């Protein structure tokens, strides 16, 4: 499977993941939802590791986890810290913002990824990609105007600030993923296995602090989609990491493709969550943003 098709597959599953995540945190405490989703992923990987010797050769090879040095473990633990911070901010933002606004704003991550790829990795965006960046910023401004109509003043809203911080950290994580898979040469299964384990380790103190809080900790309700969120993320990440690890793959192309997942999240917000305020204008801004994403994927030098 080509790295472009792997990226598209990741985008489809990621869109489903975003919708399920919104359903999981709606009127629910964020820390346990986040932790139990991550724990599901870690347990799934542990079960896969136990079952690996019994699987056919292709699966055995795909799920093989290579031994790591102390430095390798440190790099993956750092990734878990980075992603955990992004998710904590992102989950709280998603709980308090409409998905039809939060999803498209999160989809601006390719813009920041491309700028970082340009500044750090020397990947040079072409003319059409710079035009795409300008279009995304225009759509971003449109969403800020629509947010005001819904009582969300972007430059003063703390949940929007959390969303932006989560998006920026996600962009940094994308650059770090390319470093781990292409520069350090880590295997996809090795990265995903230890990343899943370390995520649970990093987030355990977070949920413990929530559990021991004496007040204002929020009510937690167990929902079936919480473990499904963890499984969906594993599948989306498996496609994503495999795409990055492919020969010739460009993170500045993979990231925009992956963020087209916003279409599924947007439709879910409209038809499942019934978020239909200013739907026409939101659709227009979303269309602009997707046009910008397509141009970001246009390789012109």
Buried (B, 14 or more C-beta within 10 A) or exposed (E): EEBBEBBBBBBBBBBBBBBBBBBBBBEBBBBBBBBBBBBBBBBBBEEBBEEBEEEEEEEEEBBBBEEBEEEBEEBBBEBBEBBBBBBBBBBBBBBBBBBBBBBBBBBBBBBBBBBBBBEEBEBEBBEBBBBBBEBBBBBBEBBBEBBEEBEBEBEEBEBBBBBBBBBBBBBBBBBBBBBBBBEEEBBBBBBBBBBBBBBBEBBEEBBEEBEEEEEEBEEBEEBEBBBBBBBBBBBBBBBBBBBBBBEEBBBBBBBBBBBBBBBBBBBBBBEBBEBEEBEEBBEBBBEBBBBBBBBBBBEEE
